[in-house]
Amino acid sequence: MDFQGKSTKEVEKQIKAMDLESAAKLIPFLLKDERNGIQKLGESLSKKLDKHIKEKERIRTLWYYENEIFKSGVKIIAGIDEAGRGPLAGPVVAAAVILPQNIFIEGVDDSKKLSEAKREFLYEVIKDKALGIGIGVIDNQVIDDINIFNATKLAMGHAIKNLNVRPDYLLIDAVKLTDIHINQQALIKGDSKSISIAAASIIAKVTRDRIICDYDKLYPQYGFRNHKGYGTKEHYEGIEKYGITNIHRKTFLKGIAGEYLGENNHFK
């Protein structure tokens, strides 16, 4: 292909209008062009292609467990994960996600490895592409009643029941759901090994963060929007100054709950 007669800006505009794999066919022609600007476009495109190829390979490895299970004749796999086991306040949220087999969603990973902006973006992509999404939310009062481990399993069970498609198999991050009679496998650090669990981790995290941001409007003095209920210095200072709210997990604050449920507490 000859780029003679086209300016660097015109060639750049042409490349931007193409999908990456189509544009990649231009790389040899861009690199052998005599103009430095056109060559740089080729170099930049080559780097993007290399990054894209590596990302496709990473996603392919994330499909390993799902594809091994598909080989056994299973048709529908749900990945299950939770967000919010560790915070001092708010609910634990679980998500169940069913993805189309071997779909490529660039950037999907353990939600903890992603920026907030990236999680928000992928949340919308997953919602658009998934065959099914179920959410389970268990509040702080139930967490205090039955403990966080049991509350997490309960949230996961609700998420599965809230799917609009019944799965044949469950891939779960580190938890075995003995009361759910569906074939399943618990994967330690599953959100970094299974694409279905990784997708569920993103849905659960974004859902919970949005709930906590709504709480921030009710209790702005605690900084929930910043720490999402985790035990940061800002959060402990808020508790010390204002007491414990109706969304705090009292069993997570055993050492100080009595002190802050005294006269200065506005939320008891």
C-alpha positions in Angstrom: 0.0 0.0 0.0 1.3 3.4 -1.0 0.8 6.3 1.4 2.3 8.9 -1.0 0.1 11.9 -1.3 -1.3 11.5 2.2 -0.1 13.5 5.2 0.8 11.9 8.5 -2.4 13.3 10.0 -4.5 11.8 7.2 -2.8 8.4 7.6 -3.3 8.6 11.4 -7.0 9.3 10.9 -7.3 6.4 8.5 -5.7 4.1 11.1 -8.0 5.3 13.9 -11.1 4.5 11.8 -10.0 0.9 11.5 -10.2 -2.0 14.0 -6.7 -3.0 15.3 -6.4 -6.3 13.5 -7.3 -4.7 10.1 -5.0 -1.8 10.8 -2.2 -4.2 11.6 -2.0 -5.2 8.0 -0.7 -1.7 7.2 2.3 -2.0 9.6 4.9 -3.2 6.9 3.9 -0.4 4.6 4.0 2.2 7.3 7.5 1.1 8.5 9.0 1.3 5.0 7.6 4.7 4.2 10.4 7.3 3.9 8.7 9.8 6.2 9.7 9.7 9.9 6.1 10.5 11.0 4.6 7.6 9.0 7.2 5.2 10.4 6.4 6.3 13.9 2.7 5.5 13.3 3.8 2.0 12.2 6.0 1.6 15.3 3.1 2.7 17.6 0.7 0.4 15.8 3.1 -2.5 16.1 3.4 -1.9 19.9 -0.4 -1.8 20.2 -0.7 -5.1 18.2 1.9 -6.8 20.4 0.0 -5.7 23.5 -3.3 -6.9 22.0 -1.8 -10.3 21.2 -0.5 -10.7 24.7 -3.8 -9.7 26.2 -5.6 -12.2 24.0 -3.2 -14.9 25.3 -3.8 -13.8 28.9 -7.6 -14.1 28.4 -7.2 -17.4 26.7 -5.4 -18.8 29.8 -8.3 -17.4 32.0 -10.6 -19.7 30.0 -8.6 -22.8 31.0 -10.9 -24.1 33.8 -14.1 -23.3 31.9 -12.9 -25.0 28.8 -11.8 -28.1 30.7 -15.3 -28.3 32.2 -17.0 -27.7 28.8 -15.1 -30.8 27.5 -17.1 -32.9 30.0 -20.4 -31.9 28.3 -21.3 -29.0 30.6 -23.1 -26.2 28.7 -23.5 -23.3 31.2 -20.9 -22.3 33.8 -21.4 -19.5 36.4 -18.5 -17.9 38.1 -19.1 -16.7 41.7 -17.2 -14.2 43.8 -17.9 -11.7 46.5 -16.8 -8.2 47.6 -16.8 -6.8 51.1 -15.7 -9.6 53.5 -13.2 -7.4 55.3 -14.8 -3.9 55.8 -16.1 -2.6 59.2 -19.4 -1.4 57.6 -21.9 -2.2 54.9 -23.0 -5.4 53.2 -21.2 -8.3 51.7 -22.1 -8.6 48.0 -21.8 -11.6 45.8 -22.2 -11.9 42.1 -22.8 -14.9 39.7 -21.8 -14.4 36.1 -22.4 -16.6 33.1 -20.3 -15.6 30.0 -20.6 -16.8 26.4 -18.0 -19.5 25.8 -14.5 -18.1 24.9 -15.7 -14.6 24.6 -12.8 -12.1 24.5 -13.4 -9.2 26.9 -10.2 -7.1 27.0 -9.0 -6.2 30.5 -11.0 -8.6 32.6 -9.1 -9.5 35.7 -9.3 -9.8 39.5 -11.1 -6.6 40.5 -8.5 -5.8 43.1 -5.9 -5.4 40.3 -8.0 -2.8 38.4 -8.5 0.9 38.9 -12.0 2.1 39.8 -12.4 3.6 36.4 -11.4 0.3 34.7 -13.8 -1.7 36.9 -16.7 0.7 36.1 -15.9 0.3 32.4 -15.7 -3.5 32.5 -18.9 -3.6 34.6 -20.8 -2.2 31.7 -19.1 -4.4 29.2 -19.8 -7.6 31.2 -23.4 -6.6 31.8 -23.8 -6.2 28.0 -22.1 -9.4 27.1 -23.0 -11.8 29.9 -25.7 -14.5 29.4 -26.7 -14.1 33.0 -25.9 -12.0 36.1 -27.2 -12.6 39.6 -26.5 -10.5 42.6 -26.8 -11.3 46.4 -26.6 -8.7 49.1 -26.4 -9.5 52.8 -26.5 -6.5 55.2 -24.4 -5.9 58.3 -27.1 -7.0 60.7 -27.2 -10.4 59.2 -23.4 -10.5 59.1 -23.4 -9.8 62.9 -26.0 -12.5 63.4 -24.4 -15.4 61.5 -20.8 -14.2 61.0 -19.1 -13.1 57.8 -18.3 -16.5 56.4 -21.8 -17.7 56.6 -23.1 -14.4 55.3 -20.7 -14.7 52.3 -22.1 -18.1 51.5 -25.6 -16.8 51.8 -24.9 -13.9 49.5 -23.4 -16.3 47.0 -26.5 -18.6 47.2 -28.8 -15.6 46.6 -26.7 -14.5 43.6 -27.1 -18.0 42.0 -30.8 -18.0 42.7 -31.1 -14.6 41.1 -29.6 -15.7 37.8 -32.1 -15.7 34.9 -30.4 -18.9 33.5 -29.7 -22.0 35.6 -26.1 -23.0 35.5 -24.9 -26.6 35.1 -21.7 -25.9 37.0 -20.3 -23.4 39.4 -16.7 -22.0 39.7 -16.4 -20.3 43.0 -13.7 -18.2 44.5 -12.4 -20.3 47.5 -15.8 -21.3 48.9 -17.7 -24.6 48.7 -21.5 -24.2 48.7 -22.7 -27.5 50.2 -26.4 -26.4 50.3 -26.4 -25.6 46.5 -27.0 -28.8 44.6 -25.1 -27.9 41.5 -21.7 -29.4 40.5 -19.1 -27.0 41.6 -15.4 -26.3 42.1 -13.8 -23.9 44.6 -10.6 -22.3 43.3 -8.2 -20.6 45.6 -7.5 -17.1 44.1 -10.1 -18.0 41.5 -10.5 -14.4 40.5 -7.0 -14.5 39.0 -7.4 -18.0 37.4 -10.9 -18.1 36.0 -12.5 -15.5 33.7 -16.0 -16.2 35.0 -14.9 -15.6 38.6 -12.9 -12.5 37.5 -16.0 -11.1 35.9 -18.1 -11.9 39.0 -15.5 -10.1 41.1 -15.9 -7.0 39.0 -19.7 -7.1 39.2 -19.7 -7.7 42.9 -17.1 -5.0 43.6 -18.8 -2.3 41.6 -22.2 -3.1 42.9 -21.0 -2.9 46.5 -19.0 0.3 45.9 -22.2 1.9 44.6 -24.1 0.9 47.6 -21.4 2.3 49.9 -21.4 5.6 47.9 -25.1 5.8 48.6 -24.3 5.4 52.3 -21.8 8.2 52.0 -24.7 10.5 51.3 -26.4 9.5 54.5 -23.2 9.6 56.6 -20.9 12.0 54.9 -18.8 12.6 58.0 -17.3 9.1 57.8 -15.8 9.3 54.3 -17.4 6.1 53.0 -16.9 7.2 49.4 -13.1 7.1 50.1 -12.6 3.9 52.1 -15.7 1.9 51.2 -16.1 0.8 54.8 -12.6 -0.6 55.3 -10.7 0.1 58.4 -8.6 3.1 57.4 -7.4 5.9 59.6 -10.1 8.2 58.3 -12.8 5.6 59.1 -11.6 5.0 62.6 -11.3 8.7 63.3 -14.9 9.1 62.1 -16.1 6.3 64.4 -14.2 7.9 67.3 -15.7 11.3 66.7 -19.3 10.4 65.7 -19.9 6.9 67.0 -21.1 3.8 65.2 -23.8 4.0 62.5 -26.6 1.6 61.6 -24.5 0.1 58.9 -21.5 -0.8 61.0 -20.7 -4.4 61.8 -20.6 -4.5 65.5 -18.9 -7.9 65.6 -16.0 -6.3 63.6 -15.7 -3.6 66.2 -15.8 -5.7 69.4 -12.9 -3.9 71.0 -14.5 -0.4 70.6 -18.2 -1.0 70.0 -19.1 -0.6 73.6 -17.2 2.7 73.9 -18.8 4.2 70.8 -22.3 3.0 71.6 -22.4 5.4 74.5 -23.8 8.9 75.0 -22.0 10.4 71.9 -23.4 7.8 69.5 -26.2 9.4 67.3 -27.1 6.1 65.5 -27.7 3.5 68.2 
